[in-house]
C-alpha cells in the first residue's frame, strides 16, 4: 500500500472512531441540553474532519504529489472518503 493510500485510510479510520458515538445516537431519549451538547460536538467533529486543516484537506494536497499513474486512484479514494464523511455527518 502506498504512503498516500495509507494516509487517506488513516483519515477514514480516525473519522470512524470519533464518529461512532453519533452513529446510533437517538435524539428521542435525550434531553434538550443533551441534544444541544451532542449537536455542538457533532459540529466540532465536522470542523476537525472537513475543515481547512483537516486530514481530508491534507489528503487532497497529496493528490498532486503522487505519480501520474496513481493520481486518478488516489483522487478517487480521497473523494470517496470525503463523501463518506459528509454523508455520515449529514445523516447524524
Rosetta blueprint (number, residue, H / E / L):
1 X L
2 X L
3 X H
4 X H
5 X H
6 X H
7 X H
8 X H
9 X H
10 X H
11 X H
12 X H
13 X H
14 X H
15 X H
16 X H
17 X H
18 X H
19 X H
20 X H
21 X H
22 X H
23 X H
24 X L
25 X L
26 X L
27 X H
28 X H
29 X H
30 X L
31 X L
32 X H
33 X H
34 X H
35 X H
36 X H
37 X H
38 X H
39 X H
40 X H
41 X H
42 X H
43 X H
44 X H
45 X H
46 X H
47 X H
48 X H
49 X H
50 X H
51 X L
52 X L
53 X L
54 X L
55 X H
56 X H
57 X H
58 X H
59 X H
60 X H
61 X H
62 X H
63 X H
64 X L
65 X L
66 X L
67 X L
68 X H
69 X H
70 X H
71 X H
72 X H
73 X H
74 X H
75 X H
76 X H
77 X H
78 X H
79 X H
80 X H
81 X H
82 X H
83 X H
84 X H
85 X H
86 X H
87 X H
88 X H
89 X H
90 X H
91 X H
92 X L
